[in-house]
Amino acid sequence: MTLPADHPLLDGRTTHSAVVRAFSADRPDTPPVWFMRQAGRSLPEYRAAREGVGMLESCLLPELASEITLQPVRRHRVDAGIFFSDIVVPLRLAGVDVDIAPGVGPVLGAPVRTAADVDRLAASGPLTAETLAPITRAVGLTVAQLGSTPLLGFAGAPFTLAAYLVEGRPSRDHLAARTLMHADPGAWRALTEWAADLTGSFLRAQVLAGASAVQLFDSWAGSLSRTDYVTHCAPSSARALSHVADLGVKVVHFGTGTEHLLTALRDVGADVVGVDYRTPLDEANRLLGGRTPLQGNIDPALLAAPWPVLEAHVRDVVRRGADAPGHVVNLGHGVPPTTDPDVLTRVVELVHTLGS
């Protein structure tokens, strides 16, 4: 299948945008930049827009999700919008009893711990065009206003979705998920394959509605050994990305604490590897053999540091990323909610002065 004729990558709106070029191993005159979690609690306009609306509900109201996606593009002049969503939105669309508890994170009505639990999930079937309608409408509304600025689609990787399902809530060590992975490999495989198809359908809907690239976010992959990731998780991530492989969009794959997994993150089908703040970009480029575009990796903690400290760090990040085939400047994780928005705007302005 090809993209619709009016897709921004086909009608010329985003084809030559700085982000798409960098994802394609090209070097625009200035480095492109956007921020993970750029749409969120750091913006007063976000807090005003979401007043009285739950997190998951805000993701499923197309006009509101579109407005929130556009807010940081207007304010910061970043080079891409990232679709406003949450990792567990596809679970909600599939009928899973999940909500986001303030100060806690995703909480499941009941964890998925047995093969029978997995079978009940699988019985819900795939996401349909009808259930995905709020997503496709929100993307369409957003793309219509972004013009030449690309929209990036977003979804959580199957392991991270499975970890939430098994743990039932956020976890630091994911013991229950890792136990199921080894104690019942068949149930684990069925669970991650179901999650992969959920994620893949979610990404595909965003691309067909106008997203110019996608990011697969594996929040918890860094908790795994390389062997466990490659054996028990990489196949499902590859399966998820296979849903958009025929559409020709670039794929970014990001996880935290994943220096030992960088090549594995790429090899599931990613074009670009996001690097967290723990690994210098020149070292990441070396580990990846100098042939993979990179995204990252300003330390979010330094957004609260004095400007001279932050400026020196941003310049160092751009310098270290210069040897990679392409580089999109970003954070090495998301924007902290206490960040001064003016600092982000200033970082964008600085990056746009740093020619390659």
Secondary structure, 3 states (H helix, E strand, C coil): CCCCCCCCCCCCCCCCCHHHHHHCCCCCCCCCECCCCCCCCCCHHHHHHCCCCCHHHHHCCHHHHHHHHHHHHHHHCCCCEECCCCCCHHHHHCCCCEEEECCCEEEECCCCCCHHHHHHHHCCCCCCCCCCHHHHHHHHHHHHHHCCCCEEEEEECHHHHHHHHHHCCCCCCCHHHHHHHHHCHHHHHHHHHHHHHHHHHHHHHHHHCCCCEEEEEECCHHHCCHHHHHHHCHHHHHHHHHCCHHHCCEEEEEECCCHHHHHHHHHCCCCEEECCCCCCHHHHHHHCCCCCCEEEEECHHHHHCCHHHHHHHHHHHHHHHHHCCCEEEEECCCCCCCCCHHHHHHHHHHHCCCCC
